[in-house]
């Protein structure tokens, strides 16, 4: 599998990704290297990796030739990182968690949801762009002091509530692998249990839903707009 540059605690690293450019997760973590082709392999939780605006090309697997070692690049002490409970649940970063979601023939809406925390924790906000037919709705909300993960979950909650009010199934896109993990892959969260339960209940009320991972800051206009709404809301500009 190929590699793509990311940021870990201010340092540029190469993260192992799938052919689609999504994290290749093994035992809940992503394989990292600080240099290609030489150097050791380390492992970090995907939630601790940040995309680089100038990430550059995807490097083929042939760019490295060493066997992974078990050294830890990240202790995993951050309490908000969940742990997938089986290899099957780690197989993909995309999910269609509700039974029969793909077969549902009723009307759907499409939403892009993002959360932001200035300081993590710090002032936080959410942004949602939701399209239902020709109608587009933007939601921005200042959430007070919180974490980025909490803001991401709140953004998904607001998207689900809006879809429910419209009576539509929801196709939701998020750049939070944490949110997808705790909502659809049975990751075991150490915090935010009440909020996670609330989001799950809101999604369960919908006729159908699907959650999809979209890489942040990759130029997708609706995801970029949701990110702008979230950051502005966190800063009190909404």
URQUI-V886380 format. One record per helix or strand. SS is the DSSP state (@ for helix, = for strand). FROM is the first residue (numbers start at 1). LEN is the number of residues. Records with the same first field share a line. If there is no record, write none. Layout:
BEGIN
SS = FROM-LEN / FROM-LEN
END
This chain:
BEGIN
= = 3-6 / 11-7 / 23-1 / 25-2 / 29-5 / 42-4 / 49-3 / 59-1 / 71-2 / 95-1 / 108-11 / 122-11 / 135-12 / 169-6 / 209-5
@ = 46-3 / 61-3 / 148-19 / 177-8 / 193-12 / 221-14
END
